[in-house]
Amino acid sequence: MTGFEEVHVLCQELIPMYDDLDVPAKRVIEKHAEECEVCRTNLTASKKIEIGPREAGENDSLPVQPFKKLILLKKFLTLFLFFIRTVVIGLIAFDFFRHFSPAVPYGLQFEGLRASLVIFYVPLAFFLLLFTWFMKNRKIFWITLIIDLLVIYFFDDAVRFFVRY
């Protein structure tokens, strides 16, 4: 396999993720697209619409499976991290409602809810955000950071809507 074919295979795998790539990788793809008609049309199409899995074509015999598996792994890990956050928030809410008692002062119970968030959710969110940062997915990092901050600041207010005193 020549150097051009190797770059061509890599470009075909990276074009669907073009918006998530760093600037040097984008330059390599654009440089290759200047020389290759197939990649030029794929790049033009990817800027207009989101590209799904590659359709059957002339280069299906080339080995490109590792990149597809890497993309699937990143998607799975992102969904798994959201699932972990949801489970922890659900457990905190379940524990709050299970121990809610009209005999205990209203404000004191919500201080317990805030304490549960600080003890359990804040460290979890911190480590999951670090993990997301190291996966090199900055868009997901900022989205989860905003969601985590909203949960930390407004979760007890959201629970108040469900508690009638």
N, C-alpha and C positions, 0 to 999 in steps of 0.2 A: 504494500500500500504506500503510495507516494505521500509526500507532505501535503499536497493539495487535497487529496482524498481524505486524509486524517482531519484536516481543518474543516472540510466539507461535512464530514460526519458530526464533528463537534458543533458546528454551526447549526446543523439541522436539529440537534437536540437542544441547543440553547436559545434558538429563536423564539419558541413559545414562552420562555421565561425572560424575554428581552427587557421588559420593564423592571424586573427585579435585579438585573445584573449591574455590576460596577462599571464605571466609565471605561477602564481599559478593555474589559471584555466586550463592551459595546463597540469599541473602535475596531477590534479584531473582526467582529462579525460584519461591520460595515465595510471594512477593507476587503473581506472575502466576497461580500455581496457585489462589490464593484466588478469583480472578475467572474462571478458565477451567476448565470441567469436564474437558475432554480432558487438559489438562496435569496436573490434580489426580489423575486416575486413572493417568496415566503415572508421575507422581512416586511415588504410593503403590505402584504395581507395581514400580518400580525399587528401592524400599527393601526389598521382599520378595525379589525375584529379580533376577538380572542380565539386563539387556535387551540383546538382539542388535540387528541392523539393523532399522530401522523398517519395519513392514509397510505394504503398499499401503493407502492411506486417502484421506481427503478432501483432504488438504493436499499431495499429491504434486506438484502443479504449482508449488509455491513453490520458489525457488532455495535449496538447502541443500547443494550439492555441495562447496563449499570446506571446510566443517567435517569432512566425511567424509574428504576427502583429507588434511587436517591430522592427523586421528586415525591414519590409515593410515601417514602419514609418521613420526609419533612411534613407532608400534609397530615399523616397519621399522628406524628408527634404534636403538631399544633392542635389537632382535635382532642388528643389525649390530655394536653395541658388545660384546655378549656373544661374538659370533663372533670379533672381533678379539682379545679376551682369551684365548679358547680356542686360537686359532692361535699366539699368542705363547707360551703355556704349553706347547703341543705342540712348538714349535720348541726351546724351552729343554730340555725333556725329551729330545727326539731328539738334540740336540747332546750332552747329558750321556751318554746311553747309547752314542752313537757313539764318544765319546772315553774311555769307561770302560776302565780297564786294571788288572788285578790287580797290576801292577808298581808302580803309584803308591800311596802310602799312602791308606788308606780315608778318613780324615778330611779329607785334602787335597782329594780329589775332591769331597766334599760342600761344602767351602768354595768350590770353583769353581762349583758349582750355586747356592749362595747369592749369589755375586758376580754370576752371570748374572741372577738375579732382581732384584738391586738395580740393575744397570746397565740392564736392558731392561724388566722388568715394572713396577717402581715408578714410573718417569716416565710410562709408558703409562697405568697405572692412575690416576695423578694427573690427567692431562689428560682421560681419559675420564670420570672423576668430575666434573670441572669442566663438561664438556660436558653430562653428565646433569643436573647442578644447574641449568644455564642452560636446559635443556628444560623446567624447572619440574615435573619428575616426582620429587617428594621420596621417595615410597615406593620407587621403583626405585633412587634414589640410596643410600638406607640399606641396601637389600639388596645392591647391588654393593659398597658400602663394607665390609660384613661379609664378603662373599666374598673381596674383595681382601685384607683383613687375614688371613683364614684361609689364603689361598694364600701370602702373604708369610711367615707364621710357621710353617706346617705342610707346605709343599710338599716340602721336603727330607726330612722324616720320612715322608711318603707314598711318596717314591721309594725310601727304604731298604727298604720291604717288597718291592720288586721286584728288588732287588739282592742276590744271594747271593754272599758273599765266601768 
